[in-house]
Amino acid sequence: MLNAEVMVLHALINRLKQLSMRRHPHGLLSWRYLLPQLSSPLMQHRAYWWHSCGTRSRLLWGLWQLYLWLRWLAFSSWRASYRTVQLHGPHVKKQHNISQWQQFWRVQALAWRWCIPPAAAYRFQLYRYPERALEYVYDIEVGAYHRLQSEALGLTKKSLQLLQDKQRLAEKLTPLGVTIVDGYPVAFRSTNKLIDTLAGDGKFFLKTRSGNQGIGAFAVTAKNGQLQGKTFAGELLSDSNAVEHAWQQLLQLDDALIQPLLTNHPALQTLTPADEAITVRVITQWHEQQLRVFTAFIEVPFQDIQRTVYSVLPITSAGDFARYPAEILDEQVAQRANTLWQQAQAIGLLPFWSQLIEQSIKAHQPFSDVKAIAWDWVVTATGGVMLEGNTGWGTMMPQLIHGPFLSK
């Protein structure tokens, strides 16, 4: 009981920290929401913003949103626009003959009018096509978007909790014939040393049992009583002390899971010099009471100075690799993506593609109340191994592949 109370208190403290650091309202926000007649996309964005309140007090939440909105308009948006234009403006000027001042005022107008982050304006090329701004679903409103999509199917808290708990999800899907990575949990705030917890020498991956986005996660190699590792973000953990410190930090977040470190299929390993897992994301969704694969793409890690960066390639319904579907504004990133696509052509079809499709659909079947789930896979030499399922998956890449969600 005490442990549960500590976890609740710890979660509350983390939540308060997040609120104090937030610079943006919870979604697109505009005074135009008060108008009596709204266009369809604007009504949807208003619904996402309003739904972001959840179970909070409407009055307190509204006051908090008003504060964030005013701070965004007066201070944060200007700084964000300036920094983003400084980063991407020269490339856009060269490619499209749009001056940096024009770019600045265009993205700033979107930030001021709808609270659209300037970085998102560049991802979706709104500096060229500002009239498309309301057709996209943005990461700042993605949680509400997914919940509203699933509530139409009768979404239950039980399904969300099961998908969030990686250990329970594995126990649920394994009997269904889904190959999912095995692991064993370690209790929240355990004081045991990692070296005493690991089952001998080997390579392992450690993450929170119910977290996401790789927060706190790291890989570790144990050999002859010594530890070395690397965080999910690419920071090296050079010795046992650094690894043990990362381990204790991980245990401050949640129960931890210790899993074997998966290695890539030999054909896929040719795509990257990094000694890290290549992830295949397969998004399944309910459509007219049947499950289908909505989209899929591969995320290939590269070591860039002191951090890990990723290049992405879409995967067609046949299992072929496709080019990155949008203009890449950073020349180095664009060159890396082009090289990756050329290397991928030598592979042909993604190994075990049929298995990934079949098992992703099989994994989604018990969740008839969840509209769409993103399943993360690692393709090894012996087949695909599922890492987890995500209900709050990012919408940027799927929209670049298929077009803006709200224009359909």
C-alpha positions as CSV (number, residue, x, y, z in Angstrom):
1,M,0.0,0.0,0.0
2,L,2.8,2.4,0.9
3,N,4.6,1.6,-2.4
4,A,1.4,2.5,-4.3
5,E,1.1,5.8,-2.4
6,V,4.7,6.6,-3.2
7,M,4.1,5.9,-6.9
8,V,1.1,8.2,-6.9
9,L,3.0,11.0,-5.1
10,H,5.9,10.6,-7.5
11,A,3.6,10.8,-10.5
12,L,1.9,13.9,-9.1
13,I,5.3,15.6,-8.6
14,N,6.4,14.7,-12.2
15,R,3.0,16.1,-13.5
16,L,3.5,19.4,-11.7
17,K,7.0,19.7,-13.1
18,Q,5.6,19.1,-16.6
19,L,2.9,21.7,-16.1
20,S,5.4,24.3,-14.9
21,M,7.6,23.7,-18.0
22,R,4.8,23.7,-20.6
23,R,4.9,26.6,-23.1
24,H,2.0,25.6,-25.3
25,P,-1.7,25.0,-24.8
26,H,-3.0,21.5,-25.0
27,G,-3.8,21.6,-28.7
28,L,-4.7,24.2,-31.3
29,L,-6.4,27.1,-29.5
30,S,-8.0,30.3,-31.0
31,W,-10.6,32.8,-30.0
32,R,-12.4,31.7,-33.2
33,Y,-13.7,28.7,-31.3
34,L,-16.2,31.1,-29.9
35,L,-17.8,31.8,-33.2
36,P,-21.3,30.4,-33.8
37,Q,-20.5,28.7,-37.1
38,L,-17.3,26.8,-37.6
39,S,-15.9,24.9,-40.5
40,S,-15.5,21.1,-40.1
41,P,-11.8,21.0,-39.5
42,L,-12.0,23.8,-37.0
43,M,-14.8,22.1,-35.1
44,Q,-12.6,19.0,-34.9
45,H,-9.6,20.9,-33.5
46,R,-11.9,22.5,-31.0
47,A,-13.1,19.1,-30.0
48,Y,-9.5,17.8,-29.5
49,W,-8.6,20.8,-27.4
50,W,-11.7,20.6,-25.3
51,H,-11.3,16.8,-24.9
52,S,-7.7,17.3,-23.6
53,C,-9.2,18.5,-20.3
54,G,-10.0,14.9,-19.4
55,T,-11.3,14.6,-15.8
56,R,-9.8,17.8,-14.6
57,S,-11.9,20.7,-13.3
58,R,-13.2,22.6,-16.4
59,L,-12.8,25.9,-14.6
60,L,-9.2,25.4,-13.4
61,W,-8.2,23.8,-16.7
62,G,-9.8,26.7,-18.7
63,L,-7.9,29.3,-16.7
64,W,-4.6,27.3,-17.1
65,Q,-5.2,27.2,-20.9
66,L,-5.9,30.9,-21.0
67,Y,-2.6,31.5,-19.2
68,L,-0.7,29.2,-21.6
69,W,-2.4,30.8,-24.6
70,L,-1.5,34.4,-23.6
71,R,2.1,33.4,-22.8
72,W,2.4,31.6,-26.1
73,L,1.1,34.6,-28.0
74,A,3.2,37.1,-26.2
75,F,6.5,35.3,-25.7
76,S,7.0,31.6,-26.6
77,S,5.7,31.7,-30.2
78,W,8.1,34.5,-31.3
79,R,11.1,32.7,-29.9
80,A,10.1,29.4,-31.4
81,S,9.5,31.0,-34.8
82,Y,12.8,32.8,-34.8
83,R,14.8,29.7,-33.9
84,T,13.0,27.5,-36.4
85,V,13.5,29.9,-39.2
86,Q,17.1,30.3,-38.4
87,L,17.5,26.5,-38.6
88,H,15.5,25.8,-41.8
89,G,15.1,29.2,-43.4
90,P,18.3,29.2,-45.6
91,H,17.4,25.8,-47.2
92,V,13.8,26.9,-48.0
93,K,15.0,30.2,-49.4
94,K,17.4,28.4,-51.7
95,Q,14.9,25.8,-52.8
96,H,11.7,27.8,-53.0
97,N,12.8,31.4,-53.2
98,I,11.0,32.4,-50.1
99,S,12.9,35.0,-48.0
100,Q,13.5,34.2,-44.4
101,W,11.4,37.2,-43.4
102,Q,8.5,35.8,-45.4
103,Q,8.9,32.5,-43.8
104,F,9.1,34.0,-40.3
105,W,5.8,35.9,-40.7
106,R,4.1,33.0,-42.3
107,V,4.9,30.5,-39.5
108,Q,4.4,33.2,-36.9
109,A,1.0,34.0,-38.3
110,L,0.1,30.3,-37.9
111,A,1.5,30.2,-34.4
112,W,-0.4,33.4,-33.4
113,R,-3.7,32.5,-35.2
114,W,-4.0,28.7,-34.3
115,C,-1.1,28.0,-31.9
116,I,0.6,25.8,-34.5
117,P,4.2,25.1,-33.4
118,P,6.7,26.5,-36.0
119,A,8.5,23.2,-36.2
120,A,5.3,21.5,-37.3
121,A,4.7,24.2,-39.8
122,Y,8.0,23.3,-41.5
123,R,7.3,19.5,-41.3
124,F,4.1,19.9,-43.2
125,Q,5.4,22.7,-45.5
126,L,2.9,25.2,-44.2
127,Y,5.3,28.0,-45.1
128,R,4.3,27.2,-48.7
129,Y,0.7,26.1,-48.1
130,P,-0.7,27.9,-45.1
131,E,-4.2,27.2,-46.3
132,R,-3.7,23.5,-45.3
133,A,-3.0,24.3,-41.7
134,L,-6.2,23.0,-40.3
135,E,-6.2,19.7,-42.3
136,Y,-3.5,18.2,-40.1
137,V,-3.6,16.6,-36.7
138,Y,-0.6,17.9,-34.6
139,D,1.4,16.1,-31.9
140,I,0.2,18.7,-29.4
141,E,-3.3,17.3,-29.7
142,V,-2.6,13.7,-30.6
143,G,-3.7,12.2,-27.3
144,A,-7.2,13.7,-27.5
145,Y,-7.4,12.7,-31.2
146,H,-6.7,9.0,-30.5
147,R,-9.1,8.9,-27.5
148,L,-12.0,10.4,-29.5
149,Q,-11.3,8.0,-32.4
150,S,-11.5,5.1,-29.9
151,E,-14.4,6.4,-27.8
152,A,-16.6,5.9,-30.9
153,L,-15.8,2.2,-30.5
154,G,-16.6,2.1,-26.8
155,L,-13.0,2.6,-25.4
156,T,-12.4,1.2,-22.0
157,K,-9.7,2.0,-19.4
158,K,-9.0,-1.8,-19.2
159,S,-7.7,-1.9,-22.7
160,L,-5.5,1.2,-22.3
161,Q,-4.0,-0.2,-19.1
162,L,-3.3,-3.5,-20.7
163,L,-1.6,-1.9,-23.7
164,Q,0.5,0.3,-21.4
165,D,1.7,-2.5,-19.2
166,K,4.3,-4.3,-21.4
167,Q,4.5,-7.3,-19.1
168,R,0.8,-8.0,-19.0
169,L,0.6,-7.4,-22.8
170,A,3.2,-10.1,-23.4
171,E,1.2,-12.5,-21.2
172,K,-1.9,-11.7,-23.2
173,L,-0.5,-11.9,-26.7
174,T,1.9,-14.9,-26.4
175,P,-1.0,-17.5,-26.2
176,L,-2.5,-16.0,-29.3
177,G,0.7,-16.9,-31.3
178,V,2.2,-13.4,-31.3
179,T,6.0,-13.4,-30.9
180,I,6.7,-10.7,-28.3
181,V,9.9,-10.0,-26.5
182,D,10.2,-11.7,-23.1
183,G,11.5,-10.1,-19.9
184,Y,11.2,-10.0,-16.2
185,P,10.1,-7.1,-14.0
186,V,12.0,-5.4,-11.2
187,A,9.9,-3.5,-8.5
188,F,9.7,0.2,-8.5
189,R,12.4,1.9,-6.3
190,S,14.2,-1.4,-5.8
191,T,17.7,-0.9,-4.2
192,N,19.2,-4.0,-5.7
193,K,22.3,-3.4,-7.9
194,L,21.9,-4.2,-11.6
195,I,24.9,-6.4,-11.6
196,D,23.3,-8.6,-9.0
197,T,19.9,-8.6,-10.8
198,L,21.1,-9.6,-14.3
199,A,21.1,-13.3,-15.1
200,G,24.9,-13.6,-15.9
201,D,26.8,-12.1,-18.8
202,G,25.1,-11.0,-21.9
203,K,23.4,-8.0,-23.6
204,F,20.2,-6.6,-22.2
205,F,17.7,-3.8,-22.7
206,L,16.1,-2.1,-19.7
207,K,13.0,0.1,-19.8
208,T,10.0,1.1,-17.7
209,R,7.2,-1.4,-17.5
210,S,4.5,1.2,-18.5
211,G,6.5,4.2,-20.0
212,N,6.8,5.3,-23.5
213,Q,9.2,7.2,-25.9
214,G,12.2,5.4,-24.4
215,I,12.3,7.6,-21.3
216,G,15.0,6.3,-19.0
217,A,15.6,3.2,-21.2
218,F,19.1,2.0,-21.9
219,A,21.0,-1.0,-23.2
220,V,23.7,-2.7,-21.2
221,T,26.4,-5.3,-21.8
222,A,27.5,-7.4,-18.8
223,K,30.9,-9.2,-19.0
224,N,33.0,-10.6,-16.2
225,G,31.2,-8.5,-13.6
226,Q,31.6,-5.3,-15.5
227,L,28.9,-3.2,-17.1
228,Q,28.8,-0.8,-20.1
229,G,25.8,0.7,-21.8
230,K,24.2,3.3,-23.9
231,T,21.0,5.3,-23.2
232,F,18.1,5.2,-25.7
233,A,19.1,8.8,-26.7
234,G,22.6,7.5,-27.6
235,E,24.6,8.7,-24.5
236,L,27.4,6.3,-23.6
237,L,27.5,4.7,-20.1
238,S,31.2,4.0,-20.0
239,D,31.5,2.0,-16.8
240,S,29.6,0.1,-14.1
241,N,29.1,3.2,-12.0
242,A,27.4,5.1,-14.8
243,V,25.2,2.0,-15.6
244,E,24.2,1.6,-12.0
245,H,23.3,5.2,-11.8
246,A,21.1,5.0,-14.9
247,W,19.5,1.8,-13.4
248,Q,18.6,3.6,-10.2
249,Q,17.2,6.6,-12.2
250,L,15.1,4.2,-14.2
251,L,13.7,2.6,-11.0
252,Q,12.6,6.1,-9.8
253,L,10.1,6.2,-12.7
254,D,8.3,2.9,-12.5
255,D,8.7,-0.9,-12.3
256,A,11.5,-1.8,-14.7
257,L,11.7,-4.5,-17.3
258,I,14.9,-6.4,-18.2
259,Q,14.8,-7.9,-21.7
260,P,17.3,-9.6,-23.9
261,L,18.9,-7.1,-26.4
262,L,17.6,-8.0,-29.8
263,T,19.9,-8.0,-32.9
264,N,18.8,-7.1,-36.4
265,H,18.3,-9.4,-39.3
266,P,21.6,-9.6,-41.2
267,A,20.1,-7.9,-44.3
268,L,18.8,-5.0,-42.2
269,Q,22.0,-4.6,-40.3
270,T,23.6,-3.4,-43.6
271,L,21.5,-0.3,-43.4
272,T,23.3,1.2,-40.4
273,P,26.7,1.1,-38.7
274,A,25.0,1.6,-35.3
275,D,24.8,-1.4,-33.0
276,E,21.2,-0.8,-32.1
277,A,17.9,-2.3,-33.0
278,I,16.1,-1.2,-36.2
279,T,12.4,-0.8,-35.4
280,V,9.5,-1.5,-37.8
281,R,6.3,0.3,-36.9
282,V,3.1,-1.3,-38.2
283,I,-0.1,0.6,-37.5
284,T,-3.3,-1.4,-37.6
285,Q,-6.8,0.0,-37.4
286,W,-10.5,-1.0,-37.4
287,H,-12.2,0.0,-40.6
288,E,-15.8,-1.0,-41.3
289,Q,-15.6,-3.6,-38.5
290,Q,-12.6,-5.2,-40.0
291,L,-8.9,-4.9,-39.1
292,R,-6.4,-3.6,-41.7
293,V,-2.9,-2.3,-41.8
294,F,-3.1,1.4,-42.1
295,T,0.6,2.2,-42.6
296,A,4.1,0.9,-41.8
297,F,7.6,2.4,-41.8
298,I,11.0,1.5,-40.6
299,E,13.1,3.6,-38.2
300,V,16.9,3.1,-38.7
301,P,19.3,4.4,-35.9
302,F,22.5,6.3,-36.6
303,Q,25.0,7.6,-34.1
304,D,25.4,11.4,-34.5
305,I,28.2,12.8,-32.3
306,Q,26.7,12.2,-28.8
307,R,23.2,11.1,-29.6
308,T,21.2,8.6,-31.6
309,V,19.2,10.0,-34.6
310,Y,16.8,8.1,-36.9
311,S,16.1,7.9,-40.6
312,V,12.7,6.7,-41.7
313,L,11.5,4.9,-44.8
314,P,7.9,4.0,-45.5
315,I,7.0,0.4,-46.3
316,T,4.5,-0.4,-49.0
317,S,1.7,-2.9,-48.7
318,A,3.8,-5.4,-50.6
319,G,6.8,-5.0,-48.2
320,D,8.9,-2.8,-50.4
321,F,10.9,0.2,-49.1
322,A,9.7,3.6,-50.4
323,R,11.4,7.0,-50.3
324,Y,10.9,9.5,-47.5
325,P,7.6,11.1,-48.5
326,A,8.4,14.8,-47.9
327,E,11.1,17.4,-48.4
328,I,13.8,17.1,-45.8
329,L,15.1,20.5,-44.9
330,D,18.4,19.5,-43.3
331,E,20.9,18.6,-46.1
332,Q,22.8,16.1,-44.0
333,V,19.6,14.4,-42.9
334,A,18.4,14.4,-46.5
335,Q,21.7,12.8,-47.7
336,R,21.5,10.1,-45.1
337,A,17.9,9.3,-46.0
338,N,18.7,9.1,-49.7
339,T,21.7,6.8,-49.0
340,L,19.4,4.7,-46.8
341,W,16.8,4.3,-49.5
342,Q,19.5,3.3,-52.0
343,Q,20.8,0.6,-49.6
344,A,17.3,-0.6,-48.9
345,Q,16.8,-1.3,-52.6
346,A,19.4,-4.0,-52.5
347,I,17.4,-5.8,-49.8
348,G,14.2,-6.0,-51.8
349,L,11.3,-6.9,-49.6
350,L,11.4,-6.4,-45.8
351,P,12.3,-9.8,-44.3
352,F,9.4,-11.6,-42.6
353,W,6.9,-8.9,-43.8
354,S,4.0,-11.3,-44.0
355,Q,4.6,-12.4,-40.4
356,L,4.6,-8.9,-39.2
357,I,1.3,-8.1,-40.9
358,E,-0.4,-11.3,-39.8
359,Q,0.7,-11.0,-36.1
360,S,0.0,-7.3,-35.9
361,I,-3.6,-7.9,-36.9
362,K,-3.8,-10.9,-34.6
363,A,-2.5,-8.7,-31.7
364,H,-5.1,-6.0,-32.3
365,Q,-8.1,-8.4,-32.4
366,P,-8.6,-8.5,-28.6
367,F,-8.8,-4.7,-28.6
368,S,-12.1,-4.1,-30.4
369,D,-12.5,-0.8,-28.6
370,V,-9.2,0.8,-29.7
371,K,-9.4,2.3,-33.1
372,A,-5.7,2.2,-34.1
373,I,-2.6,0.7,-32.5
374,A,1.1,1.1,-33.5
375,W,3.0,-2.1,-33.1
376,D,6.8,-1.9,-32.8
377,W,8.8,-4.8,-34.1
378,V,12.5,-5.8,-34.4
379,V,13.2,-8.1,-37.3
380,T,15.8,-10.7,-36.2
381,A,17.5,-13.5,-38.1
382,T,14.7,-15.9,-37.0
383,G,11.7,-13.6,-37.5
384,G,9.9,-10.6,-36.1
385,V,9.8,-9.9,-32.4
386,M,7.2,-7.5,-31.1
387,L,8.4,-4.9,-28.6
388,E,5.1,-3.2,-27.6
389,G,1.8,-1.6,-28.7
390,N,1.2,2.1,-28.6
391,T,-2.2,3.8,-28.6
392,G,-0.9,7.4,-28.6
393,W,1.3,7.1,-31.6
394,G,2.6,10.2,-33.4
395,T,0.7,11.4,-36.4
396,M,3.5,13.2,-38.3
397,M,4.9,10.3,-40.4
398,P,1.5,8.7,-41.2
399,Q,0.2,12.0,-42.5
400,L,3.3,12.6,-44.6
401,I,2.7,9.2,-46.1
402,H,-1.1,9.3,-46.6
403,G,-1.9,13.0,-46.4
404,P,-3.5,15.1,-43.7
405,F,-6.1,13.2,-41.7
406,L,-8.7,15.9,-41.6
407,S,-8.9,16.4,-45.3
408,K,-10.3,12.9,-45.8
